[in-house]
Amino acid sequence: MRKLGMIGGTGPESTIAYYRAVIGGVQEVAGAERLPELVIESLSVFRVLELCARREYDELTAYLAAAVVRLAGAGAQVGTLTALTPHLVFDRLQAASPIPLVSAVEATRDAALARGARRLALLGTEPTMTQDFFARPLREAGLAVVTPALDEIAYIQEKIVRELEHGVVLDETRDGFAAIIRRLREDAGAEHVVLGCTELPLLLDDTTSPLPCLDPVEAHTRALVEAITGSDG
């Protein structure tokens, strides 16, 4: 089994979810007494969001790349990001990385195709919804992608930064997100919703969302288990 290095802290709540899911996935594949070797390099989600807001992508890449180098130095043989927004510079980061990195965007694309999805609503941070790094691989695979209106994007961004990144989960926020998803279903024909921020599963799942949810954390952690165990999970 290969040692996994995770860039965490972006944000802390999703890092916990990744840690638990990778351990559980390895145990399902290899047995209850098998545990993965893991190392986590914890960064600041607020630093990442600040650099994205200023479009300082060279500095963002350098910030993440230094962490990947530290992971490799700690013995990691496979690396990953426990957040979706930093995937904005994933290609640059992979090019600078001394170890292979597993992409959450690619894992989500593969999960959507396996599910037979055709038209996806994409929610996430402002960069995820307004830039093309997440939607483009989905479209290139033949999937249609719709995003919220600008005022809805601003609302989602504020709730992620002010609440979810701090582990705050409010019913009124869940209702607000559900209303946006419902509108995208009715006005844009969305059939599934991509929870394109790793904190969104704190708020939404198939029981609370008006549309079936595609959870990138679930898809990504399955891919990570496969990468470190050599199994298809």
Salt bridges, closest charged atoms under 4 A:
GLU41 OE2 - ARG70 NE 2.58
GLU50 OE1 - ARG47 NH1 3.75
GLU50 OE2 - ARG54 NH1 2.37
GLU56 OE1 - ARG54 NH2 2.83
ASP58 OD1 - ARG92 NH1 2.66
GLU59 OE2 - ARG47 NH2 2.31
ASP110 OD1 - ARG109 NE 3.02
ASP132 OD1 - ARG139 NH2 2.74
GLU140 OE2 - ARG136 NE 3.90
GLU152 OE2 - ARG183 NE 2.74
GLU163 OE2 - LYS159 NZ 3.09
ASP171 OD1 - ARG174 NH1 2.77
GLU186 OE2 - ARG185 NH2 3.55
ASP187 OD2 - ARG183 NH1 3.41
GLU191 OE2 - ARG118 NH2 2.62
GLU218 OE2 - ARG222 NH1 3.09
